[in-house]
Amino acid sequence: MNTHYETQRLKIQEATPDQIPYIMALEREPESRDFVFQGTREDHLREIESPVILLLSVTLKSDETPVGFLIAVVDDHSHVLELKRIVMGVKNQGFGREVIQGLMAYGFSTLGINRLWLDVFTDNPRGIHLYQSLGMVFEGTKRQAYLSAAGEYKSQMIFSLLREEYPR
C-alpha cells in the first residue's frame, strides 16, 4: 500500500479491494449513515482505480489497526482538493481532526493545491463544528440538494480553505 501521509498517530494509505467491506460497514454505521453517502463495492473499486480519486484507509501507526477512511478528489488543473467523505470508526479520539489537519498539510504542501473544500449536511453539528474549528470558511448552503433514503430533502453547507488562509 502506498502511504500518502502520516500524522502523529495515524498512517493514511491507498485503500485496497480487501478493505472495501470495512469501508462499507463504516458508511452504514448508525452514527455515520445519515451524514455520508453509502457506496457500493463497485463504486469503491472504481475509486481505487481512478487516477483522480483518493480512497484512503486510516490506520494506527502503532499496530495498523484500521480506524477509518476518507475519499477525496484531486483536480490538478484548478489545484483543488475536494474532501468527499471522511468516516472514523473510532469516535471521540480526535482522529478525524488529525486526519483532516494531515490532509490540509498534504494537500497544500505535497499536492500543491490552492483550495481544499467539502460539503456537510446542515444536520451534522459535529462535522460543522470540526470544520469551523479548523479555520475553514463557510461559503454558503446548497438548499435541499440531496434526497435522503428516508425521503427528506437535506441541505449542505460548503466550507473551504485557501492556500493563503492555511496556517502553516
FENPE-V769844 format. One record per pair of residues at least 24 apart in sequence whose C-alpha atoms are under 10 Angstrom apart, sorted by the first residue. I is the first residue (numbers start at 1). J is the second residue. D is the distance in whole Angstrom. If there is no record, write none. Layout:
I;J;D
I;J;D
This chain:
1;56;10
1;57;10
2;56;10
3;56;9
3;57;9
4;54;9
4;56;8
4;57;10
4;102;10
4;103;9
4;106;8
4;110;9
5;58;10
5;99;9
5;102;7
5;103;8
5;105;9
5;106;7
5;107;10
5;110;9
6;58;9
6;59;10
6;60;10
6;61;8
6;98;10
6;99;9
6;102;7
6;103;9
6;106;9
7;60;10
7;61;9
7;95;10
7;98;7
7;99;7
7;100;10
7;101;9
7;102;6
7;103;9
7;105;10
8;60;10
8;61;8
8;98;8
8;99;10
8;102;9
9;59;9
9;60;6
9;61;6
9;62;7
9;95;8
9;98;8
9;99;10
10;57;10
10;58;7
10;59;6
10;60;5
10;61;5
10;62;8
10;63;10
10;64;9
10;65;10
10;66;10
10;67;9
10;95;8
10;98;8
10;99;8
10;102;9
11;56;10
11;57;8
11;58;6
11;59;5
11;60;6
11;61;6
11;62;9
11;64;8
11;65;10
11;66;10
11;99;9
11;102;10
12;55;10
12;56;6
12;57;6
12;58;5
12;59;7
12;60;9
12;61;9
12;68;9
12;69;8
12;70;9
12;99;8
12;102;9
12;103;9
13;54;9
13;55;8
13;56;5
13;57;5
13;58;7
13;59;8
13;69;9
13;70;10
14;48;8
14;54;7
14;55;6
14;56;5
14;57;6
14;58;9
14;69;10
14;70;10
15;44;9
15;45;10
15;47;9
15;48;7
15;54;8
15;55;6
15;56;5
15;57;5
15;58;9
15;69;8
15;70;9
15;71;10
16;44;9
16;45;9
16;48;7
16;49;10
16;55;9
16;56;9
16;57;8
17;41;9
17;42;10
17;44;8
17;45;7
17;48;8
17;49;10
19;44;10
19;56;10
19;57;8
19;66;9
19;69;10
20;44;7
20;45;8
20;48;10
20;55;10
20;57;10
22;57;10
22;66;9
22;67;10
22;68;9
22;69;9
22;89;9
23;55;10
23;56;10
23;57;8
23;66;10
23;68;7
23;69;7
23;70;9
23;87;9
23;88;10
23;89;9
25;89;9
26;67;10
26;68;8
26;69;9
26;86;10
26;87;7
26;88;8
26;89;6
26;90;10
27;68;10
27;69;10
27;85;9
27;86;9
27;87;7
27;88;9
27;89;9
29;87;10
29;89;9
31;87;10
31;89;9
31;91;10
32;86;10
32;87;7
32;88;9
32;89;9
32;124;10
33;87;10
33;149;10
34;121;9
34;123;9
34;124;9
34;148;8
34;149;9
34;150;9
35;85;9
35;86;10
35;87;9
35;120;8
35;121;6
35;122;9
35;123;8
35;124;7
35;127;9
35;148;10
35;154;10
36;84;9
36;85;7
36;86;8
36;87;8
36;120;9
36;121;9
37;84;9
37;85;8
37;148;9
37;149;10
38;85;10
44;71;10
47;71;8
47;72;9
47;73;9
52;76;8
52;81;10
53;81;10
53;82;9
53;83;10
53;84;10
54;83;9
54;84;10
55;84;10
55;85;9
55;86;10
56;86;9
57;86;10
57;87;10
58;86;10
58;87;9
58;88;8
58;89;10
58;95;9
58;96;10
58;99;8
59;95;10
60;95;10
66;90;9
67;91;9
67;95;8
67;96;10
68;95;9
68;96;9
68;99;10
69;96;10
69;99;9
70;96;10
70;99;9
70;100;9
70;103;10
72;103;10
72;116;10
72;117;10
72;118;9
73;116;10
74;107;9
74;111;9
74;113;9
74;116;10
75;113;9
75;115;10
76;111;9
76;112;9
76;113;8
77;113;10
78;113;8
78;114;8
78;115;9
79;107;9
79;108;9
79;111;8
79;112;7
79;113;4
79;114;5
79;115;7
79;116;9
80;107;9
80;108;10
80;111;9
80;112;9
80;113;5
80;114;6
80;115;5
80;116;6
80;117;8
80;162;9
81;107;7
81;108;9
81;111;9
81;112;10
81;113;7
81;114;8
81;115;6
81;116;5
81;117;6
81;118;9
81;160;10
82;115;8
82;116;6
82;117;5
82;118;6
82;119;9
82;160;9
83;116;7
83;117;6
83;118;5
83;119;8
83;160;10
84;117;9
84;118;6
84;119;8
84;120;9
85;118;8
85;119;9
85;120;9
86;127;10
96;127;9
96;130;9
97;127;10
97;130;7
97;131;9
97;133;9
97;134;8
100;130;9
100;131;9
100;134;9
101;134;8
104;134;10
104;161;9
104;162;10
104;163;9
104;166;8
104;167;10
104;168;10
105;166;9
105;167;9
105;168;8
107;163;9
108;162;9
108;163;6
108;164;10
108;166;8
108;168;9
109;163;9
109;168;10
112;163;9
113;162;9
113;163;7
114;161;8
114;162;6
114;163;5
114;164;8
114;165;10
114;166;10
115;160;7
115;161;6
115;162;4
115;163;6
115;164;9
115;165;10
115;166;10
116;159;9
116;160;5
116;161;5
116;162;6
116;163;8
116;166;10
117;158;7
117;159;6
117;160;4
117;161;6
117;162;9
118;156;10
118;157;8
118;158;6
118;159;6
118;160;6
118;161;9
119;155;10
119;156;6
119;157;5
119;158;4
119;159;6
119;160;9
120;155;8
120;156;5
120;157;5
120;158;7
120;159;8
121;145;10
121;146;9
121;154;7
121;155;6
121;156;4
121;157;6
121;158;9
122;154;7
122;155;6
122;156;6
122;157;6
122;158;10
123;154;8
123;155;8
123;156;9
123;157;10
124;156;10
124;157;10
128;157;8
128;158;10
128;159;9
131;159;7
131;160;9
131;161;10
132;159;8
132;160;10
134;161;9
134;166;9
134;167;10
135;159;9
135;160;9
135;161;7
135;165;8
135;166;8
135;167;9
136;160;5
136;161;5
136;162;9
136;165;9
136;166;9
137;161;6
137;162;9
137;165;9
